Amino acid sequence: MIDIKITDAEADKLNDEYDKEQLKPKYLECIYETYISFDLEELGIDWNTVDDYYVKHGTLTVTFKDGTTDWYDGGEGETDYKWSVRENIFNLDWDKVEGLNG
């Protein structure tokens, strides 16, 4: 076992440096919006015959009033990377850093 002697002042300095590093921004995350659209007329879906629907992984699942179910792939829109809709700033531990655009 190694016996390391450290003064209270040295420990305080190390703790302060650690705290500053933990608070320092390390990662910047940008969030962009995109869309998937479903042309109901093109897909031959009469909305009056739809009982329920949901979208998962870009696929529209429709349950019709007659009990049948069908699946449809949507048309993916282009993501506009010019402006993000939100940015988040995180520290070393991926904790959000408050007070900076985030």
Order of alpha helices (4+ residues) and beta strands (2+ residues): alpha-beta-beta-alpha-beta-beta-beta-beta-beta
